[in-house]
Amino acid sequence: MNKDNSNSNVINLTNVGTDGASSSSTYVPTARDYQIFLGVERIRVPEIVYQPPMVGVEQMGLTEMITHTLARYTKEVQDEMSQNIYCTGGNVGFPGFQKRLENELMAIRPFQSVLRVQVARDDPMLDAWRGMSKWSSECNETFKKVSVTRQEY
């Protein structure tokens, strides 16, 4: 495939057949050539957060991970923690993320459990980084005590 220098949108195609003969043609790309069409991928990509085995990754999904974490505590602590589930990061931008997580957790939690799932609103992509940055600058001495130095690493 060679680009014609006179017009950057025109592409000269040279085809070589099985008999060794070559032929040339000119192709002008359209907007359709620069589009990606998604079908079931639109559904499968967010679903991986909940079901990693769907793509061959043997680990817990988000709902299972939260349930596993809560199970390590007493019922009283579980009740308190389930009222303060905070999610951040790029995945919270998936449409319906918060409602889906709430529904799945409510199906697993004991009857009449109180559950509150919050998602980062302003900038979920950088929310965790900003929180750590703020904490490290406000609690400098504590930060130094709990940090791992490059040498220790």
N, C-alpha and C positions, 0 to 999 in steps of 0.2 A: 504494500500500500504506500503510495507516494502522494505527498501533498503538492498540489499545483501552486507555485509561488505567486501567480497573478491574482488568485482569489483564495483567501484562506478558508472559505467555506466549501470549496470544491475539492473532492478527493479523486485522484486518478487511480483506478484499480487495474492491475495487470494480472490476468489469470493465465496460468500455464496448464495446459491439458495433459492428459496421460500420453499423448502422442508427441509431446514436446512443443507443440504449436502454442503461441501466446496470442492473447487478444486483450485489448484495452477498452475500458469504458470509464465514463465520468459519473460520479455519484455526488449529489448535493444532500448533505444531512439535514434532517428535519428535527423539530423539537422532540418528536417521539424517540429519536435515536439517543437522546440524553435523559430519558426517563427510566426509572426503575419501577416496575409494577409488582406490588406485594399482594399476595393472596392470603393463605393461611399463616404466612410468616408474621403478619400483624398480630395474630393471636398467639402464636407459639413463642415468640421472643419474650413477652412479659410472663407467660406461663412458666418459663424456666425458673423464675424466682420461686415459684411455689412447688414445682416438680422437676428438680435437676435431673433425675433419672431419664426424663424424656429425651435428653440429648447424650445419654451415656455417662453422666457424672453421678457417681455414687456418693451422695451426701444428702443431708436433710434439706428440705425446703424451708421457707421462711416460717410458715405456721408450725411445722414440726419442731423447728429450732426453738421458737418461743415457748412452745409447750414443754419441750425437754428442759429448758432453762428454768421455767416456773416449777417443774416437778422436783427440783432439787431443794426447794424451800418448804417450810411449814405452810399449812393452809392459810394462816393469818398473813404471812409475808406474801404468799401468792396472791391473795385478795388485794393487798396493797399495791403490789407491783403491776397487777393486771389493770389497775386504774390509771397507770402512768406509762403506757407503751408509746415511745416516741421514735418515729422513723425519719431518717434523713438519707440523702444520697440521691443519685439520679433515678433510681427505680421508683421513688415516690411520685415521679411525674407521669407514670403510666396511668391512663384513664381508669378510674374506678379502683385505684390501689387501696385507698383507705377503707372503703366500703367492703371490698373483697376480704381484706385482712380481718376486719371486724366480724364479718359473717362467718369466716372459717374458725376464728377463735371462739366465738359464741357457741358454735356447734360442738366444740370440744370441752369448754369450761363447764363446771357444775351448774345446775339449774339455778336461775336467778342470780348469777354472778354479775358483779358490776365490772364493766370493761370500758376502757377509754383508750382509743388509739388516736394519737396526734401525729401529724406529718409537718415537716418543716415547710413554712409558707414562703418566706422571702427568697431564699436562694438555697434550695436543698443540696445542690451540688457542692457548695462550699461551706455549708452550715457547720459540719463537724470540725473542719479546719478552723473556722472563725471562733468557735467555742473553745477549742484548745488554745488558740492564740491568745484569746482574752484571759483564759485561766492562767496560762503560763506567765503572762505579763503582770497579772494581779497577785499571783501567789508565787513569786519568784523563788523564795527559799524552799517552799514545798516542792515546786517543780524541779529544782536541783536535786532534792533528796530522792525523788521517784524516777528521775530520768536515767536512761541507760546511755553512758558515754560511748563514743566511737571505740575507745580502747576496750571497754567492757564487752562490747558487742563482738 
